[in-house]
């Protein structure tokens, strides 16, 4: 099979160092091998290490939480929300100035193609704008009291230290969803990024520290801790972490949730997705193909909102399948270096995703499925440890067990249905409940899919794919997806505590519900 050329690891390391320096970091901590437990930055583009990078240990996490907690208690929670918003506003300005630098690091560490990396940084800029507006709109309510001379209302107060654990596939956007909103709410943040993407975290932290200096905010409001499972567990267990926001697999969420709950903490979980699109007989098939191919093959199938199941009406399933397969065949020549303008599919982040993909395709075949296109590995010159794969389309006879599982790789299963009720049962018949879509020109069908008896997901779309959510709406899902909500709408309430207040201004003391005492 034809190979393709990639940039060498040394040049990628130099590009990473240069981007970090432009973001205000002269040297990644421990890059000389002198600080913290042994660690390293790596790139999936070549599958090799870039340079050494010091990690933290559990004691370092404790010190970071102490610093963040003291900053919260001493000043940040009492800082007026619009003043807190100035910090996020300045961060947004710096993100605009360094958009290319952060996108460079996202591509180097996560393997995203250039346009997707730039889009992720734009999402950070957008959430800054949204959060600054929120800083003047953290509304409570005033309710009528049943007692004369009394006023009943609710107020919202900062929660405390927010721990943020993020995944590799959106190394900066998900951090910004949590951090920008948490900061305007009056919380402080301790961030543990994926051990696969530490450089993007250091760059974001550096820009936020510059923003704090520029507006006179305390730098201690944000801390970064690097490392693997030990570091994450220390953050989960610390009782001073009022809210733990974690993005990752369902298995990770099942481990995190009971441990945070046991110490009466709060958690916000964004976990697995096994997203489907229903294609009705009236669907605009041009929209179906465009929406499905990007949702299924974008980010090499490594989004939580990736389209993994295409449930197509039997009247159009043959044509839809043929057109999707034809589109996938065009992708085969556009796999490779994510920095190249013509590339549409970059690498998997590592070997684990490739092995999972191979195993899933084997199981699908055993269940009667047929691989119609893709599924093979593409070899890159002098990059034996990099994993580039051809996105696969698999025609399945039904929704077997392997289809019900999330495989974090570019596999699209195609199945057929007869009635909308059958399609909804298939759609909802998986443990996950993140994102969903229906393609139809029938308004009644669309409304049924949007109704309580339709999709059981947190995100329900009509005539667009399952990926590419906008920051104005709350993001998150149900069932094994964890139930969390981040970003827009009223998701800010997760980062604050509510107090119900009663004010007696009448001089008398009537009791509620007509109770008489003394």
Secondary structure, DSSP 8 states (H G I E B T S, - for coil): ---B----HHHHHHHHHHHHHHTT-SS-TTTTS-SSB--EEEETTTTEEEEE--B--HHHHHHHHHHHHHHHHHTGGGS-HHHHHHHHHHHHHHHHHTHHHHHHHHHHHH---HHHHHHHHHHHHHHHHHHHHHTT-----EE--SSTTEEEEEEEEE--EEEEE--STTTTHHHHHHHHHHHHTT-EEEEE--TT-HHHHHHHHHHHHHHHHHHT--GGGEEE---SHHHHHHHHH-TTEEEEEEES-HHHHHHHHHHHHHTT-EEEEE----EEEEE-TT--HHHHHHHHHHHHHGGGG-STT-EEEEEEETTTHHHHHHHHHHHHHHHGGGBS-TTSTT--B--BSSHHHHHHHHHHHHHHHHTT-EEEE---EE-BTT-TT-BEE--EEEE-SS--HHHHS--SSSEEEEEEESSHHHHHHHHH-SSEESEEEEE-S-HHHHHHHHSTTS--SSEEEESS-SS---TTSEE--EETT-S--EESTTGGGGGEEEEEEEEE-SS----GGG----
